[in-house]
Amino acid sequence: MMNKNTVLAWATFIMIVVGLGLIALGAFKYDDVAGWGFASVGLGFFAIAWVFNALKGRV
């Protein structure tokens, strides 16, 4: 059964994967200003994943 910590662990993992995908899109697909936007949103996903990881064991 999935408890709160397992859900947060999966959410952290999924957000890291999505963040890496967005950064990769910004770095390799879009060479204009949109690339900077994708990369910054990817960094935002990393920040939220970091918060989820910090919440494990505290909720």
PLY file of the C-alpha trace (Angstrom):
ply
format ascii 1.0
element vertex 59
property float x
property float y
property float z
element edge 58
property int vertex1
property int vertex2
end_header
0.00 0.00 0.00
1.22 3.50 -0.75
1.58 5.79 2.23
2.27 9.54 2.16
6.04 9.11 1.95
5.76 6.78 -1.04
3.49 9.22 -2.84
5.95 12.06 -2.20
8.83 9.89 -3.43
7.00 9.11 -6.67
6.02 12.75 -7.11
9.66 13.78 -6.63
10.84 11.22 -9.18
8.22 12.23 -11.77
8.98 15.93 -11.33
12.71 15.32 -11.78
12.04 13.41 -15.01
9.73 16.13 -16.32
12.25 18.82 -15.30
15.03 17.04 -17.15
12.78 16.74 -20.20
11.97 20.44 -20.17
15.62 21.40 -19.78
16.52 19.05 -22.64
13.82 20.65 -24.82
15.17 24.08 -24.03
18.76 23.05 -24.69
18.41 20.92 -27.81
15.15 21.72 -29.63
14.51 25.45 -29.22
17.37 27.80 -30.04
15.50 31.06 -29.50
13.95 32.71 -26.44
11.53 29.80 -25.96
14.51 27.62 -25.00
15.24 29.87 -22.04
11.60 29.58 -20.96
11.63 25.78 -21.14
14.89 25.61 -19.19
13.66 27.96 -16.46
10.41 26.01 -16.05
12.52 22.85 -15.81
14.52 24.44 -12.99
11.23 25.33 -11.32
10.23 21.67 -11.47
13.53 20.82 -9.75
12.76 23.32 -6.99
9.32 21.85 -6.38
10.77 18.32 -6.41
13.29 19.45 -3.80
10.44 20.68 -1.59
8.59 17.39 -2.02
11.75 15.52 -1.06
12.17 17.70 2.04
8.58 16.98 3.08
9.09 13.21 3.17
8.79 12.01 6.75
7.31 15.30 7.98
3.73 15.02 6.80
0 1
1 2
2 3
3 4
4 5
5 6
6 7
7 8
8 9
9 10
10 11
11 12
12 13
13 14
14 15
15 16
16 17
17 18
18 19
19 20
20 21
21 22
22 23
23 24
24 25
25 26
26 27
27 28
28 29
29 30
30 31
31 32
32 33
33 34
34 35
35 36
36 37
37 38
38 39
39 40
40 41
41 42
42 43
43 44
44 45
45 46
46 47
47 48
48 49
49 50
50 51
51 52
52 53
53 54
54 55
55 56
56 57
57 58
